[in-house]
Amino acid sequence: MDKETKTQTIKEFQRSSEDVGSCEVQVALLTKRILELTEHMKVNKKDHSSRRGLVAMVNNRRRLLQYLQSTDNARYVTLIKRLGLRR
């Protein structure tokens, strides 16, 4: 992910002008990276080190989403809809 894409994603999902680390931003950045790595894995099926990183990112995103759901369900539902993830 290049710097422009990352800053654009942060601006799209931040809750305030100084926000760069809220759950929404972290999940959005992880989702972008997961989508990129998924495309990479379709071409390079035997790249096991990237697969391990992909699984780690998916697990991290899952934990962040669980935390957000338990603390503020409305923000969780909004984020899921905006990212197009399943519930």
KATA-V448227 format. One record per pair of residues at least 24 apart in sequence whose C-alpha atoms are under 10 Angstrom apart, sorted by the first residue. I is the first residue (numbers start at 1). GAP is how many residues later the second one is. D is the distance in Angstrom with one decimal. If there is no record, write none. Layout:
# KATA-V448227
i->I gap->GAP d->D
i->I gap->GAP d->D
This chain:
# KATA-V448227
i->1 gap->28 d->9.2
i->1 gap->31 d->7.8
i->1 gap->32 d->6.8
i->1 gap->35 d->7.8
i->1 gap->36 d->10.0
i->5 gap->24 d->9.4
i->5 gap->27 d->9.1
i->6 gap->26 d->8.8
i->6 gap->27 d->9.8
i->13 gap->66 d->8.7
i->13 gap->69 d->9.3
i->13 gap->70 d->10.0
i->22 gap->42 d->10.0
i->22 gap->46 d->9.9
i->23 gap->38 d->9.3
i->23 gap->41 d->6.5
i->23 gap->42 d->7.8
i->23 gap->44 d->8.6
i->23 gap->45 d->6.9
i->23 gap->52 d->9.5
i->23 gap->53 d->9.3
i->23 gap->56 d->9.5
i->24 gap->40 d->8.8
i->24 gap->41 d->8.8
i->24 gap->44 d->8.5
i->24 gap->51 d->8.3
i->24 gap->52 d->8.3
i->24 gap->54 d->9.6
i->24 gap->55 d->6.6
i->24 gap->56 d->9.5
i->24 gap->59 d->9.9
i->25 gap->54 d->9.7
i->26 gap->34 d->9.6
i->26 gap->35 d->7.9
i->26 gap->38 d->8.1
i->26 gap->39 d->9.8
i->27 gap->30 d->9.7
i->27 gap->31 d->9.8
i->27 gap->33 d->8.7
i->27 gap->34 d->5.7
i->27 gap->35 d->8.7
i->27 gap->36 d->9.7
i->27 gap->37 d->6.9
i->27 gap->38 d->7.4
i->27 gap->41 d->10.0
i->27 gap->52 d->8.6
i->27 gap->53 d->9.6
i->27 gap->56 d->9.0
i->28 gap->33 d->8.9
i->28 gap->51 d->8.5
i->28 gap->52 d->9.7
i->28 gap->54 d->9.3
i->28 gap->55 d->7.2
i->29 gap->32 d->9.4
i->30 gap->24 d->9.7
i->30 gap->27 d->6.6
i->30 gap->28 d->7.8
i->30 gap->30 d->8.3
i->30 gap->31 d->6.5
i->31 gap->26 d->8.5
i->31 gap->27 d->8.2
i->31 gap->30 d->7.6
i->31 gap->52 d->8.0
i->31 gap->54 d->9.2
i->32 gap->51 d->9.5
i->33 gap->24 d->8.2
i->33 gap->25 d->9.8
i->34 gap->24 d->7.1
i->34 gap->27 d->9.4
